[in-house]
Amino acid sequence: MLNIALIGAGRIGAMHARCIAAHPRARLAVVHDPDTAVAEAVAVAFGAEVVSDAQAAIERADALLIASSTVTHCDYLERAAAAATPALCEKPPGLDIARVNACRDALARRSDARVQLGFNRRFDPGHAALQARTAGGEIGRVEKLIITSRDPAVPPDEYLAVSGGLFRDMMIHDFDMARFILREEPVRLFAAGAALIAPEACARAADVDTAMVVMQTASGALCHINCSRRAVYGYDQRVEVFGEKGMLLSDNCTATQVAHHGAHHTAARPPLHEFFVERYADAYRLQLDAFVESVDNARAPSPTFEDGRRALLLAEAAEQSMRSGRWAAVNFNGDRLSGD
């Protein structure tokens, strides 16, 4: 039984706690959160112990799940590596590329450092099948990838203030999906954004709530990502790959696949899932299973810290392009970006 320590017991942390408690080969051993009441609520619900010191949590468990605020991720990853504790860390690895690069260097100095980045969408059954069938050549050479990612509502001001912005917080998943599916790195991108839904909130956070990004790989394949902080019909998640021999689509999920045809509706379906916890429930479960397997069998985990770093570089390139109105070149081997 793998004893897991949870750092961060907010909404996403509580969801991870449920996944750990339901796993047949894992146990939630200890919980740490600066908010003791939040930590105690999760610990009581799943039979874990609350610890007031994060270092104690890291050292008293077989593995670590980091679900704390993003700005703390690199610190906890470095501390986990120093204790030789494998870690599954929520995305992104950080908000500042210089800090993330420093963390990368610190992890590289330890041969026993094992980090899995929480890009759970790679484990979604539909998205994973689409990626495997694309890689298997079912639609031939990939020419276009279209990713639609729309949240049901704009988050509160306090969340926006620390999120790092739409590209780092929300579209980071889509940057990773693009790399995962294309299996070829983007070399340049162009981004446009606007505050169309909550302009006052966006102004306070110096952010946008609506954005589109076009990326191009060295072979010429194009990827289009469109994001919105609001979709009145629910959590909209679609991935389409178009190639020389056809198209593959991983579509939205609903509670059932039953469609109603009647006098006032044609093919009416149940509403989309409310948000990410419901939509990606299977993905979170399978992500944890992959982490447990990697720890139990001493295998390198995936997605890696480097996958997180590269997604963050794409987010920074998108931010740069949107601000400048120009294409941005992406160099994954460097620490800085340059405009075309």
C-alpha positions as a Markdown table, in Angstrom:
| # | Residue | x | y | z |
|---|---|---|---|---|
| 1 | Met | 0.0 | 0.0 | 0.0 |
| 2 | Leu | 1.5 | 3.4 | -1.1 |
| 3 | Asn | 1.2 | 6.0 | 1.7 |
| 4 | Ile | 0.6 | 9.4 | 0.0 |
| 5 | Ala | 1.0 | 12.8 | 1.6 |
| 6 | Leu | -1.3 | 15.5 | 0.2 |
| 7 | Ile | -0.1 | 19.1 | 0.3 |
| 8 | Gly | -2.9 | 21.5 | -0.5 |
| 9 | Ala | -6.5 | 20.6 | 0.6 |
| 10 | Gly | -8.6 | 23.0 | -1.3 |
| 11 | Arg | -11.1 | 22.1 | -4.1 |
| 12 | Ile | -8.5 | 20.3 | -6.3 |
| 13 | Gly | -6.8 | 18.8 | -3.3 |
| 14 | Ala | -10.0 | 17.4 | -1.9 |
| 15 | Met | -10.7 | 15.8 | -5.3 |
| 16 | His | -7.3 | 14.2 | -5.3 |
| 17 | Ala | -7.9 | 13.0 | -1.8 |
| 18 | Arg | -11.1 | 11.2 | -3.0 |
| 19 | Cys | -9.1 | 9.6 | -5.8 |
| 20 | Ile | -6.4 | 8.4 | -3.4 |
| 21 | Ala | -8.9 | 7.0 | -1.0 |
| 22 | Ala | -10.6 | 5.0 | -3.8 |
| 23 | His | -7.4 | 3.6 | -5.2 |
| 24 | Pro | -6.9 | -0.1 | -4.2 |
| 25 | Arg | -3.1 | 0.3 | -3.8 |
| 26 | Ala | -2.9 | 3.8 | -2.2 |
| 27 | Arg | -3.8 | 5.4 | 1.1 |
| 28 | Leu | -4.0 | 9.0 | 2.1 |
| 29 | Ala | -1.6 | 9.1 | 5.0 |
| 30 | Val | -1.1 | 12.7 | 5.9 |
| 31 | Val | -2.5 | 16.1 | 4.8 |
| 32 | His | -0.9 | 19.5 | 5.0 |
| 33 | Asp | -2.5 | 22.9 | 4.2 |
| 34 | Pro | -1.8 | 26.4 | 5.7 |
| 35 | Asp | -5.5 | 26.5 | 6.5 |
| 36 | Thr | -5.8 | 24.0 | 9.3 |
| 37 | Ala | -9.6 | 23.8 | 9.1 |
| 38 | Val | -9.4 | 22.8 | 5.4 |
| 39 | Ala | -6.7 | 20.2 | 6.1 |
| 40 | Glu | -8.7 | 18.7 | 9.0 |
| 41 | Ala | -11.9 | 18.5 | 6.9 |
| 42 | Val | -10.1 | 16.4 | 4.2 |
| 43 | Ala | -8.2 | 14.3 | 6.8 |
| 44 | Val | -11.3 | 13.4 | 8.7 |
| 45 | Ala | -13.2 | 12.5 | 5.6 |
| 46 | Phe | -10.6 | 10.1 | 4.5 |
| 47 | Gly | -9.0 | 8.8 | 7.7 |
| 48 | Ala | -5.7 | 10.7 | 7.3 |
| 49 | Glu | -3.5 | 12.6 | 9.8 |
| 50 | Val | -3.1 | 16.4 | 9.7 |
| 51 | Val | 0.5 | 17.7 | 9.9 |
| 52 | Ser | 1.3 | 21.4 | 10.4 |
| 53 | Asp | 4.7 | 21.1 | 8.8 |
| 54 | Ala | 5.1 | 20.5 | 5.1 |
| 55 | Gln | 8.5 | 18.9 | 5.5 |
| 56 | Ala | 7.2 | 16.4 | 7.9 |
| 57 | Ala | 4.5 | 15.4 | 5.4 |
| 58 | Ile | 7.1 | 14.9 | 2.7 |
| 59 | Glu | 9.3 | 12.8 | 4.9 |
| 60 | Arg | 6.6 | 10.6 | 6.4 |
| 61 | Ala | 5.1 | 9.3 | 3.2 |
| 62 | Asp | 6.1 | 7.1 | 0.3 |
| 63 | Ala | 4.9 | 9.6 | -2.2 |
| 64 | Leu | 3.7 | 13.2 | -2.4 |
| 65 | Leu | 0.7 | 14.8 | -4.2 |
| 66 | Ile | 1.2 | 18.6 | -4.6 |
| 67 | Ala | -2.1 | 20.4 | -5.0 |
| 68 | Ser | -1.1 | 23.7 | -3.3 |
| 69 | Ser | -1.0 | 27.1 | -4.9 |
| 70 | Thr | 1.1 | 27.2 | -8.1 |
| 71 | Val | 3.8 | 29.6 | -6.7 |
| 72 | Thr | 4.7 | 26.9 | -4.2 |
| 73 | His | 5.1 | 24.0 | -6.6 |
| 74 | Cys | 8.8 | 24.3 | -7.4 |
| 75 | Asp | 9.7 | 24.6 | -3.7 |
| 76 | Tyr | 7.8 | 21.5 | -2.8 |
| 77 | Leu | 9.2 | 19.6 | -5.7 |
| 78 | Glu | 12.8 | 20.5 | -4.7 |
| 79 | Arg | 12.1 | 19.4 | -1.1 |
| 80 | Ala | 10.5 | 16.1 | -2.3 |
| 81 | Ala | 13.6 | 15.4 | -4.5 |
| 82 | Ala | 15.9 | 16.1 | -1.6 |
| 83 | Ala | 14.0 | 13.5 | 0.4 |
| 84 | Ala | 13.9 | 11.1 | -2.5 |
| 85 | Thr | 10.1 | 11.2 | -2.4 |
| 86 | Pro | 8.3 | 10.7 | -5.7 |
| 87 | Ala | 5.8 | 13.5 | -6.5 |
| 88 | Leu | 2.7 | 14.0 | -8.6 |
| 89 | Cys | 2.4 | 17.8 | -9.0 |
| 90 | Glu | -0.6 | 19.8 | -10.3 |
| 91 | Lys | 0.0 | 21.9 | -13.4 |
| 92 | Pro | 1.7 | 24.2 | -14.1 |
| 93 | Pro | 5.1 | 23.7 | -12.4 |
| 94 | Gly | 5.3 | 27.4 | -11.7 |
| 95 | Leu | 4.3 | 30.8 | -13.0 |
| 96 | Asp | 7.8 | 32.2 | -13.6 |
| 97 | Ile | 10.0 | 30.5 | -16.2 |
| 98 | Ala | 13.2 | 31.5 | -14.5 |
| 99 | Arg | 12.1 | 29.8 | -11.2 |
| 100 | Val | 11.0 | 26.7 | -13.2 |
| 101 | Asn | 14.3 | 26.5 | -15.0 |
| 102 | Ala | 16.1 | 26.7 | -11.6 |
| 103 | Cys | 13.9 | 23.9 | -10.3 |
| 104 | Arg | 14.7 | 21.9 | -13.4 |
| 105 | Asp | 18.4 | 22.3 | -12.8 |
| 106 | Ala | 17.9 | 21.3 | -9.1 |
| 107 | Leu | 16.0 | 18.2 | -10.1 |
| 108 | Ala | 18.6 | 17.2 | -12.7 |
| 109 | Arg | 21.3 | 17.1 | -10.0 |
| 110 | Arg | 19.4 | 14.3 | -8.3 |
| 111 | Ser | 19.4 | 11.0 | -10.1 |
| 112 | Asp | 16.5 | 9.7 | -7.8 |
| 113 | Ala | 14.2 | 12.7 | -8.5 |
| 114 | Arg | 10.9 | 11.4 | -9.9 |
| 115 | Val | 8.2 | 14.0 | -10.8 |
| 116 | Gln | 4.9 | 13.5 | -12.7 |
| 117 | Leu | 3.2 | 16.6 | -13.9 |
| 118 | Gly | -0.6 | 16.7 | -13.5 |
| 119 | Phe | -1.7 | 17.0 | -17.1 |
| 120 | Asn | -4.6 | 14.7 | -16.4 |
| 121 | Arg | -6.2 | 15.2 | -19.8 |
| 122 | Arg | -3.6 | 12.9 | -21.4 |
| 123 | Phe | -5.3 | 10.1 | -19.4 |
| 124 | Asp | -8.9 | 11.0 | -20.6 |
| 125 | Pro | -10.1 | 7.8 | -22.4 |
| 126 | Gly | -11.3 | 9.8 | -25.4 |
| 127 | His | -8.3 | 12.1 | -25.8 |
| 128 | Ala | -5.9 | 9.2 | -25.1 |
| 129 | Ala | -7.5 | 7.0 | -27.8 |
| 130 | Leu | -7.4 | 9.9 | -30.3 |
| 131 | Gln | -3.7 | 10.4 | -29.6 |
| 132 | Ala | -3.0 | 6.7 | -30.0 |
| 133 | Arg | -4.9 | 6.4 | -33.2 |
| 134 | Thr | -3.3 | 9.5 | -34.6 |
| 135 | Ala | 0.2 | 8.1 | -33.7 |
| 136 | Gly | -0.8 | 4.8 | -35.4 |
| 137 | Gly | -1.3 | 6.6 | -38.7 |
| 138 | Glu | -5.0 | 6.1 | -39.0 |
| 139 | Ile | -5.5 | 9.6 | -40.6 |
| 140 | Gly | -2.1 | 9.8 | -42.2 |
| 141 | Arg | -0.1 | 12.9 | -42.0 |
| 142 | Val | -1.6 | 15.4 | -39.5 |
| 143 | Glu | -2.4 | 18.8 | -41.1 |
| 144 | Lys | -4.5 | 20.5 | -38.4 |
| 145 | Leu | -5.3 | 20.1 | -34.8 |
| 146 | Ile | -8.2 | 22.1 | -33.3 |
| 147 | Ile | -8.6 | 22.3 | -29.5 |
| 148 | Thr | -11.7 | 23.9 | -28.0 |
| 149 | Ser | -11.6 | 24.6 | -24.2 |
| 150 | Arg | -14.3 | 26.7 | -22.6 |
| 151 | Asp | -15.0 | 27.0 | -18.9 |
| 152 | Pro | -18.6 | 27.4 | -17.7 |
| 153 | Ala | -18.0 | 30.7 | -15.8 |
| 154 | Val | -15.3 | 33.3 | -15.0 |
| 155 | Pro | -13.6 | 32.5 | -11.7 |
| 156 | Pro | -13.7 | 35.0 | -8.8 |
| 157 | Asp | -11.3 | 37.9 | -8.5 |
| 158 | Glu | -9.3 | 36.3 | -5.8 |
| 159 | Tyr | -8.6 | 33.3 | -8.1 |
| 160 | Leu | -7.8 | 35.5 | -11.1 |
| 161 | Ala | -5.3 | 37.6 | -9.1 |
| 162 | Val | -3.0 | 34.6 | -8.4 |
| 163 | Ser | -3.7 | 32.4 | -11.5 |
| 164 | Gly | -1.0 | 33.7 | -13.7 |
| 165 | Gly | -3.4 | 34.6 | -16.4 |
| 166 | Leu | -5.5 | 32.6 | -18.9 |
| 167 | Phe | -2.5 | 31.2 | -20.9 |
| 168 | Arg | -0.7 | 29.9 | -17.8 |
| 169 | Asp | -3.7 | 28.8 | -15.8 |
| 170 | Met | -6.3 | 27.6 | -18.3 |
| 171 | Met | -4.7 | 27.1 | -21.7 |
| 172 | Ile | -1.7 | 25.4 | -20.2 |
| 173 | His | -3.6 | 22.1 | -20.5 |
| 174 | Asp | -4.2 | 22.7 | -24.2 |
| 175 | Phe | -0.6 | 23.5 | -24.9 |
| 176 | Asp | 0.3 | 20.2 | -23.4 |
| 177 | Met | -2.4 | 18.4 | -25.4 |
| 178 | Ala | -1.1 | 19.9 | -28.6 |
| 179 | Arg | 2.4 | 18.6 | -27.9 |
| 180 | Phe | 1.0 | 15.2 | -26.8 |
| 181 | Ile | -1.1 | 14.7 | -29.9 |
| 182 | Leu | 1.2 | 16.3 | -32.6 |
| 183 | Arg | 4.3 | 14.6 | -31.2 |
| 184 | Glu | 6.2 | 17.5 | -32.8 |
| 185 | Glu | 7.2 | 20.7 | -31.1 |
| 186 | Pro | 5.6 | 24.0 | -32.2 |
| 187 | Val | 8.3 | 26.4 | -33.5 |
| 188 | Arg | 6.2 | 29.6 | -33.5 |
| 189 | Leu | 2.8 | 30.9 | -32.5 |
| 190 | Phe | 0.4 | 33.8 | -32.7 |
| 191 | Ala | -2.0 | 34.7 | -30.0 |
| 192 | Ala | -5.0 | 37.1 | -29.7 |
| 193 | Gly | -7.0 | 37.8 | -26.6 |
| 194 | Ala | -9.8 | 40.1 | -25.4 |
| 195 | Ala | -11.8 | 40.8 | -22.3 |
| 196 | Leu | -15.3 | 40.2 | -23.6 |
| 197 | Ile | -17.0 | 38.5 | -20.7 |
| 198 | Ala | -15.8 | 40.3 | -17.5 |
| 199 | Pro | -13.8 | 43.3 | -18.6 |
| 200 | Glu | -13.6 | 44.9 | -15.2 |
| 201 | Ala | -12.3 | 41.7 | -13.5 |
| 202 | Cys | -9.8 | 41.2 | -16.4 |
| 203 | Ala | -8.6 | 44.8 | -16.0 |
| 204 | Arg | -8.0 | 44.3 | -12.3 |
| 205 | Ala | -6.0 | 41.1 | -13.0 |
| 206 | Ala | -4.4 | 42.4 | -16.2 |
| 207 | Asp | -5.7 | 39.4 | -18.0 |
| 208 | Val | -8.1 | 38.3 | -20.8 |
| 209 | Asp | -11.1 | 36.0 | -20.7 |
| 210 | Thr | -11.2 | 35.0 | -24.4 |
| 211 | Ala | -8.3 | 33.9 | -26.5 |
| 212 | Met | -7.2 | 32.1 | -29.6 |
| 213 | Val | -3.7 | 30.8 | -30.4 |
| 214 | Val | -2.4 | 29.4 | -33.7 |
| 215 | Met | 0.8 | 27.3 | -33.6 |
| 216 | Gln | 2.9 | 25.9 | -36.3 |
| 217 | Thr | 5.4 | 23.0 | -36.2 |
| 218 | Ala | 8.6 | 22.6 | -38.3 |
| 219 | Ser | 6.7 | 20.3 | -40.7 |
| 220 | Gly | 4.0 | 23.0 | -41.3 |
| 221 | Ala | 1.2 | 21.3 | -39.3 |
| 222 | Leu | -1.1 | 23.9 | -37.7 |
| 223 | Cys | -2.8 | 23.9 | -34.3 |
| 224 | His | -5.6 | 26.2 | -33.3 |
| 225 | Ile | -6.6 | 26.5 | -29.6 |
| 226 | Asn | -9.6 | 28.5 | -28.7 |
| 227 | Cys | -10.4 | 29.3 | -25.0 |
| 228 | Ser | -13.2 | 31.1 | -23.2 |
| 229 | Arg | -13.8 | 31.6 | -19.5 |
| 230 | Arg | -17.6 | 31.4 | -20.1 |
| 231 | Ala | -19.8 | 28.9 | -21.9 |
| 232 | Val | -23.5 | 29.1 | -20.8 |
| 233 | Tyr | -24.2 | 25.5 | -21.9 |
| 234 | Gly | -21.5 | 23.9 | -19.7 |
| 235 | Tyr | -17.9 | 22.7 | -19.7 |
| 236 | Asp | -17.0 | 22.5 | -23.4 |
| 237 | Gln | -14.0 | 20.2 | -24.2 |
| 238 | Arg | -13.3 | 19.0 | -27.8 |
| 239 | Val | -10.2 | 17.9 | -29.6 |
| 240 | Glu | -10.2 | 17.4 | -33.4 |
| 241 | Val | -7.3 | 16.1 | -35.5 |
| 242 | Phe | -7.5 | 16.5 | -39.3 |
| 243 | Gly | -5.2 | 14.6 | -41.6 |
| 244 | Glu | -4.7 | 13.5 | -45.2 |
| 245 | Lys | -6.9 | 10.4 | -44.7 |
| 246 | Gly | -9.7 | 11.8 | -42.5 |
| 247 | Met | -10.5 | 13.2 | -39.1 |
| 248 | Leu | -10.6 | 12.0 | -35.5 |
| 249 | Leu | -12.7 | 13.8 | -32.9 |
| 250 | Ser | -12.7 | 13.4 | -29.1 |
| 251 | Asp | -16.0 | 15.1 | -28.3 |
| 252 | Asn | -17.8 | 16.4 | -25.2 |
| 253 | Cys | -19.2 | 14.0 | -22.6 |
| 254 | Thr | -22.7 | 14.0 | -21.1 |
| 255 | Ala | -24.2 | 12.0 | -18.3 |
| 256 | Thr | -25.7 | 9.6 | -20.9 |
| 257 | Gln | -25.5 | 9.3 | -24.7 |
| 258 | Val | -29.3 | 9.2 | -25.1 |
| 259 | Ala | -30.7 | 11.7 | -27.6 |
| 260 | His | -34.3 | 12.8 | -27.5 |
| 261 | His | -36.3 | 13.4 | -30.7 |
| 262 | Gly | -39.7 | 15.0 | -30.3 |
| 263 | Ala | -42.0 | 17.7 | -31.5 |
| 264 | His | -39.9 | 20.5 | -30.2 |
| 265 | His | -36.4 | 19.0 | -30.2 |
| 266 | Thr | -34.2 | 17.0 | -32.6 |
| 267 | Ala | -31.3 | 15.0 | -31.1 |
| 268 | Ala | -31.6 | 16.8 | -27.7 |
| 269 | Arg | -29.0 | 15.5 | -25.3 |
| 270 | Pro | -28.4 | 16.0 | -21.6 |
| 271 | Pro | -26.4 | 19.0 | -20.6 |
| 272 | Leu | -22.6 | 19.0 | -20.6 |
| 273 | His | -20.8 | 18.3 | -17.4 |
| 274 | Glu | -20.7 | 21.2 | -14.9 |
| 275 | Phe | -16.9 | 21.5 | -14.7 |
| 276 | Phe | -13.5 | 19.8 | -14.8 |
| 277 | Val | -13.9 | 17.5 | -11.7 |
| 278 | Glu | -17.0 | 15.8 | -13.3 |
| 279 | Arg | -15.8 | 15.9 | -17.0 |
| 280 | Tyr | -12.3 | 14.5 | -16.2 |
| 281 | Ala | -13.2 | 12.1 | -13.3 |
| 282 | Asp | -11.8 | 9.1 | -15.2 |
| 283 | Ala | -8.8 | 11.0 | -16.3 |
| 284 | Tyr | -7.9 | 11.9 | -12.7 |
| 285 | Arg | -8.4 | 8.3 | -11.6 |
| 286 | Leu | -6.2 | 7.0 | -14.4 |
| 287 | Gln | -3.6 | 9.7 | -13.8 |
| 288 | Leu | -3.2 | 8.6 | -10.2 |
| 289 | Asp | -3.1 | 4.9 | -11.3 |
| 290 | Ala | -0.2 | 5.7 | -13.6 |
| 291 | Phe | 1.6 | 7.5 | -10.8 |
| 292 | Val | 1.2 | 4.6 | -8.4 |
| 293 | Glu | 2.4 | 2.2 | -11.1 |
| 294 | Ser | 5.5 | 4.3 | -11.7 |
| 295 | Val | 6.3 | 4.4 | -8.0 |
| 296 | Asp | 5.6 | 0.7 | -7.3 |
| 297 | Asn | 7.7 | -0.3 | -10.3 |
| 298 | Ala | 10.4 | 2.3 | -10.0 |
| 299 | Arg | 9.7 | 3.6 | -13.6 |
| 300 | Ala | 10.1 | 7.1 | -14.9 |
| 301 | Pro | 6.7 | 8.8 | -14.7 |
| 302 | Ser | 5.0 | 10.7 | -17.5 |
| 303 | Pro | 4.1 | 13.5 | -18.2 |
| 304 | Thr | 7.4 | 14.8 | -16.9 |
| 305 | Phe | 8.5 | 18.1 | -15.3 |
| 306 | Glu | 10.0 | 19.0 | -18.7 |
| 307 | Asp | 6.6 | 18.6 | -20.3 |
| 308 | Gly | 5.3 | 21.1 | -17.8 |
| 309 | Arg | 8.2 | 23.5 | -18.5 |
| 310 | Arg | 7.6 | 23.3 | -22.2 |
| 311 | Ala | 3.9 | 24.0 | -21.8 |
| 312 | Leu | 4.8 | 27.0 | -19.7 |
| 313 | Leu | 7.2 | 28.3 | -22.3 |
| 314 | Leu | 4.3 | 28.1 | -24.9 |
| 315 | Ala | 2.1 | 30.0 | -22.4 |
| 316 | Glu | 4.8 | 32.7 | -22.1 |
| 317 | Ala | 5.1 | 32.9 | -25.9 |
| 318 | Ala | 1.4 | 33.3 | -26.2 |
| 319 | Glu | 1.4 | 36.1 | -23.7 |
| 320 | Gln | 4.3 | 37.8 | -25.5 |
| 321 | Ser | 2.6 | 37.4 | -28.9 |
| 322 | Met | -0.7 | 38.8 | -27.6 |
| 323 | Arg | 1.0 | 41.9 | -26.1 |
| 324 | Ser | 3.1 | 42.6 | -29.1 |
| 325 | Gly | 0.7 | 41.7 | -31.9 |
| 326 | Arg | 3.4 | 39.6 | -33.6 |
| 327 | Trp | 4.3 | 36.0 | -34.0 |
| 328 | Ala | 6.6 | 34.6 | -31.3 |
| 329 | Ala | 9.3 | 32.0 | -31.9 |
| 330 | Val | 9.7 | 29.2 | -29.4 |
| 331 | Asn | 13.0 | 27.8 | -28.4 |
| 332 | Phe | 12.6 | 25.0 | -25.9 |
| 333 | Asn | 16.3 | 24.7 | -25.3 |
| 334 | Gly | 16.6 | 28.3 | -24.2 |
| 335 | Asp | 15.2 | 30.3 | -21.3 |
| 336 | Arg | 13.9 | 33.2 | -23.3 |
| 337 | Leu | 11.6 | 33.8 | -26.2 |
| 338 | Ser | 12.1 | 36.1 | -29.2 |
| 339 | Gly | 9.5 | 37.7 | -31.5 |
| 340 | Asp | 9.5 | 37.1 | -35.3 |
